[in-house]
Each structure stands twice: as C-alpha cells, then as structure tokens.
C-alpha cells in the first residue's frame, strides 16, 4: 500500500481486510472523486435540473438506485455552485454514499424523527424532501457554528419542519421518544481519505478511540430514545470495523435490539466490502463513492 496512507490506518486496513481489499480501499483513496448531487424535490424536479445542467454544458450520468441522484463527471464543484439552480436550493451537493442512510431509514409523513448528528444538514434535508416536509424532524448538532450553518442550509433547501438543537445528542433527556432515528455518527473518516490532504495526519489510535467513545454514547442513547418496535439507522463514513460492525455487535449483545437485514444488491453498482455483521453494508471508496457503513436496527423491547 502507498506509504502516504497514515501508518496506523494502513495497519488497521491490512489487519481487518487483508492485502487485496486493503489495496481496493487504497485505490479509492487515490481516486479523484466525481461531483454528485441530489435533486431537492421541495423546490425543483429532476427534469428541470437536468435541463439546467445540460444548458450549462454539464454532462450527467444517472444513478440506477436513486432517481434524484446525478453524477457530473469531469466538472468541478465551483461550476455547479455558480448555477441558479444551486442558488435557488433546487439541488444539494452530496456524495452518493451519504444518500443511502435516509433511503434505508424510510421515514414516513407524520412521524417524529431524530437526526442525532445532523450538520451540515444533507441527510436532514433529504429526509424532508423525501417526505414532502410532512415529517417532524429534530436535528441535533453540538457545535454552535455548525448548527448555525445547518440552519442556513435548511432554509435554503426549504426544509420547514426541522427543529435545530445546539446540543450533544447523547445528552438528550430520556423523556424524549422518536418513531425513527438517524445516527450518522462522528467517526475517523477513514472512508473519506483522499491522498494528499492534511486530514490524514489525524489518524492514530487515540483519535480512533475518541470517536469510538462518542459513537458508543450516541448509539446507546439512540436505542433508549427509540420507541419499541420502531427502527433506526446507524451509519459512519468509516471502513474500520471498530466503528462499524463491532458497535453493532456490542448493542446486540446487550439485547433489546435486532438487525433489520439490508439488501446490498438493491444498490446497483455499489462497490462493497466484507462486513462482520450480516445484513449490514460497507461501501468501498472509489471515484464515485466515499467509504461508508450502514446498519438498520429495530428496538424489540423496553429497557
């Protein structure tokens, strides 16, 4: 593997995946990621967005598993953010991998939903658009500046039924309860590495352990806040099992939840990695996708 991959991360990848899959991940780190976006159905539609992009001379590729997603090969983000459809909030720049958790969560109009680590708001606004602003969403963000930025994004996207709370969601009172919960947990970002970026220097055991501690507190809280018989999604932008499968195994061992198996084949063309928990999905990074993990859980009993 390339030596500019941080040593600790390189060791973890080889230990977990073996040489062949670790090399696949390393190739994804090296790839230049293509620009992808999501149509915001609260303000526009796929046909008008496609027409605007084509008028600007931007080529488009479709995504077979999501009609609102588009791939724009050979274009930079600045060319897209300069367009009127961006200024009007008709589109949202978002990696394909991060569009998967809201689709799997399957929020329905009339439900009460919690997004536990919501900033900058991509998944929050996606849920709002998917449900036509008919879902009550509580969006938590502990960092005040990021919470303010999220409010801007929500307004720009027309997500009108979202309550933003500037709080660490692990500190929410157990008095609350929700029909569905999205926990896109803070993580090492091991799925989003692009070689040459300074962020790679952050990788180390202490950094990984700190993220695992935060994930543990948030996931335990999520299960307590989830109504019995209802479902949640746990996701990370990591490919390390310590942050993914091992977290799911931990809560399964404690009891009170079960895995709702996911069909990875439903996402045509999705590059996948081996997982330690059957029914979960781990995405391999490449030129279109960030590395990502997704699991769906159902609370089975009061605890």
C-alpha positions in Angstrom: 0.0 0.0 0.0 1.1 3.6 -0.6 3.3 5.0 2.1 1.4 8.3 2.2 -1.5 6.5 3.8 -1.1 7.1 7.6 0.7 4.2 9.1 -1.9 3.4 11.8 -4.7 3.4 9.2 -2.6 1.3 6.9 -2.0 -1.3 9.6 -5.7 -1.4 10.5 -6.8 -1.9 6.9 -4.4 -4.7 6.4 -5.3 -6.4 9.7 -9.0 -6.2 9.0 -9.3 -6.8 5.3 -6.1 -8.5 4.1 -4.0 -7.2 1.2 -6.5 -7.5 -1.7 -9.3 -5.5 -0.1 -6.9 -3.1 1.6 -5.5 -2.3 -1.9 -9.0 -1.6 -3.2 -9.5 0.9 -0.4 -6.1 2.5 -1.1 -7.1 2.8 -4.8 -10.2 4.6 -3.7 -8.2 7.0 -1.6 -6.1 7.8 -4.6 -9.1 8.4 -7.0 -10.4 11.9 -7.7 -14.0 11.8 -6.6 -16.6 12.9 -9.1 -19.1 15.6 -8.2 -22.5 14.2 -7.3 -25.8 15.9 -6.3 -29.3 15.3 -5.2 -32.4 17.0 -6.6 -34.3 18.8 -3.9 -38.0 18.0 -4.6 -39.2 20.7 -2.2 -38.0 23.3 -4.7 -37.4 21.6 -8.1 -37.7 18.3 -10.1 -35.3 16.1 -11.9 -36.3 17.1 -15.4 -35.8 20.9 -14.8 -32.5 20.3 -13.0 -31.3 18.1 -15.8 -32.3 20.7 -18.4 -30.4 23.4 -16.5 -27.2 21.3 -16.2 -27.3 20.4 -19.9 -27.9 24.1 -20.8 -24.7 24.9 -18.8 -22.8 22.3 -20.9 -22.5 19.8 -17.9 -22.8 16.1 -18.8 -24.9 13.9 -16.5 -25.0 10.3 -15.5 -27.9 8.7 -13.7 -27.8 6.6 -10.6 -29.8 3.4 -11.0 -30.9 3.1 -7.4 -32.0 6.7 -6.8 -33.7 8.9 -9.4 -33.0 12.1 -7.6 -29.2 11.5 -7.7 -26.9 12.6 -10.5 -23.2 12.2 -11.3 -21.4 15.0 -13.1 -18.2 13.6 -14.5 -15.4 16.0 -15.4 -16.8 19.0 -13.6 -15.7 20.9 -10.5 -18.0 21.9 -7.6 -17.5 25.6 -8.4 -19.1 25.2 -11.8 -22.2 23.8 -10.1 -22.4 26.2 -7.2 -22.3 29.1 -9.7 -25.6 27.9 -11.2 -29.0 29.5 -10.4 -30.5 26.0 -9.6 -27.9 25.9 -6.7 -28.7 29.4 -5.5 -32.4 28.6 -5.5 -31.9 25.4 -3.5 -33.1 23.1 -6.2 -30.0 20.9 -5.8 -27.8 19.8 -2.9 -24.2 18.7 -3.5 -23.9 15.4 -1.7 -21.8 12.2 -2.0 -23.7 9.2 -3.2 -22.8 7.2 -0.1 -24.4 9.7 2.2 -27.7 9.5 0.3 -28.0 5.8 1.3 -28.9 6.1 5.1 -32.0 8.3 4.6 -33.3 5.9 1.9 -32.7 2.9 4.2 -34.3 4.8 7.1 -37.6 5.1 5.2 -39.2 8.0 7.1 -42.9 8.4 6.6 -45.1 11.5 6.8 -46.5 12.2 10.2 -43.6 10.6 12.1 -41.4 12.1 14.7 -37.8 11.7 13.7 -34.4 12.4 15.4 -31.3 13.2 13.4 -28.6 12.9 16.1 -25.5 14.4 14.4 -27.2 16.4 11.7 -24.8 19.1 10.5 -24.3 20.2 7.8 -27.8 19.0 7.0 -27.5 16.9 3.9 -29.4 13.9 5.2 -31.8 16.1 7.2 -32.9 18.0 4.1 -33.0 14.7 2.1 -35.5 13.3 4.6 -37.5 16.5 4.5 -37.6 16.3 0.7 -38.5 12.6 0.6 -41.4 13.2 3.0 -42.6 16.5 1.5 -42.0 18.3 4.7 -44.5 16.1 6.4 -42.1 14.6 9.0 -41.3 16.3 12.3 -37.5 16.3 12.5 -35.4 17.2 15.5 -31.8 17.9 14.2 -29.0 17.9 16.8 -25.5 19.5 16.5 -23.3 20.2 19.4 -21.1 22.7 17.7 -22.7 26.1 17.7 -21.1 27.4 14.4 -22.1 24.2 12.6 -25.6 24.4 14.0 -25.9 27.9 12.6 -24.6 26.8 9.2 -27.1 23.9 9.2 -30.0 26.4 9.8 -28.8 28.3 6.7 -28.8 25.1 4.6 -32.2 24.0 5.9 -33.7 27.4 5.0 -32.0 27.3 1.6 -33.5 23.9 0.9 -36.9 24.7 2.2 -36.9 22.2 5.0 -39.5 23.9 7.1 -40.4 21.3 9.7 -37.0 20.9 11.3 -36.2 21.9 14.9 -32.4 22.5 15.4 -31.0 21.8 18.8 -27.5 23.0 19.6 -26.7 20.0 21.9 -24.7 16.8 22.0 -27.5 14.3 21.3 -26.0 11.9 23.8 -27.1 14.4 26.5 -30.8 14.4 25.4 -33.3 13.6 28.2 -34.6 10.1 28.1 -38.0 11.6 28.4 -37.9 12.1 24.6 -39.0 9.3 22.2 -39.0 9.0 18.5 -40.5 6.9 15.7 -37.3 6.8 13.7 -33.7 7.9 14.4 -30.8 8.6 12.1 -27.4 8.4 13.8 -24.8 9.3 11.3 -22.1 9.1 13.9 -18.9 11.1 14.3 -16.1 8.9 13.1 -12.5 8.7 12.0 -13.4 9.5 8.4 -11.4 6.5 7.2 -13.7 6.2 4.2 -13.3 9.7 3.0 -9.5 9.9 2.8 -8.1 11.5 -0.3 -4.4 11.2 -0.6 -2.5 14.5 -0.3 -5.0 16.0 2.2 -3.6 17.1 5.6 -6.5 15.5 7.4 -4.8 12.1 7.1 -2.4 13.2 9.8 -5.2 12.9 12.4 -5.3 9.2 12.2 -4.0 7.4 15.2 -5.2 5.1 18.0 -6.1 8.0 20.3 -8.1 9.7 17.6 -9.9 6.4 16.8 -10.6 5.6 20.4 -12.1 9.1 21.0 -14.5 8.6 18.1 -15.5 5.2 19.3 -16.3 6.6 22.7 -18.6 9.2 21.2 -20.3 6.6 19.0 -20.9 4.4 22.0 -22.6 7.1 24.0 -24.7 8.2 21.0 -25.8 4.7 20.0 -26.8 3.8 23.5 -28.8 7.0 23.8 -30.4 6.4 20.4 -31.7 3.0 21.5 -33.1 4.4 24.7 -34.9 7.2 22.7 -36.3 4.8 20.0 -39.8 3.6 20.6 -40.2 -0.2 20.9 -41.0 -1.8 17.6 -39.5 1.1 15.7 -36.3 1.4 13.6 -33.2 3.4 13.4 -30.1 3.7 11.1 -26.6 3.8 12.3 -24.0 4.9 9.8 -20.4 6.2 9.6 -18.1 7.4 6.9 -15.6 4.9 8.1 -14.5 1.5 6.8 -13.0 0.3 10.1 -14.9 -2.4 11.9 -14.1 -0.9 15.3 -16.5 1.9 14.4 -19.0 -0.2 12.5 -19.6 -3.9 13.0 -18.2 -4.0 16.4 -20.5 -1.3 17.6 -23.5 -3.2 16.2 -22.2 -6.4 17.9 -21.9 -4.6 21.2 -25.5 -3.4 21.3 -26.8 -6.8 20.0 -25.0 -8.4 22.9 -26.7 -6.0 25.4 -30.1 -7.0 24.0 -33.3 -5.1 23.2 -32.4 -4.5 19.5 -32.1 -6.6 16.4 -30.6 -6.1 13.0 -33.0 -5.4 10.1 -31.2 -7.0 7.2 -30.3 -4.8 4.3 -30.1 -5.9 0.7 -26.9 -4.6 -0.8 -28.0 -5.8 -4.2 -30.7 -3.2 -4.2 -28.0 -0.6 -4.8 -26.9 -1.5 -8.3 -23.2 -0.7 -8.9 -22.4 -0.1 -5.3 -18.8 -1.2 -4.5 -18.9 -3.2 -1.3 -16.5 -4.5 1.3 -16.9 -7.6 3.6 -18.8 -7.0 6.8 -18.6 -8.7 10.2 -22.4 -8.4 10.8 -24.6 -10.0 8.1 -27.3 -7.7 6.8 -25.1 -4.5 7.1 -23.4 -2.7 4.2 -19.9 -1.3 4.0 -19.1 0.8 0.9 -15.6 0.7 -0.6 -14.3 4.2 -1.6 -13.8 4.8 -5.3 -14.2 7.7 -7.8 -17.9 8.0 -7.1 -18.4 6.7 -3.5 -16.9 7.6 -0.2 -16.3 4.7 2.1 -19.4 4.3 4.3 -21.1 1.9 6.7 -24.8 1.5 7.2 -26.8 -0.7 9.6 -30.5 -0.7 10.4 -31.7 -1.7 13.9 -35.1 -2.3 15.4 -35.8 -1.9 19.1 -37.5 -5.0 20.3 -38.3 -4.3 23.9 -38.3 -1.6 26.6 -35.1 -1.5 28.7 
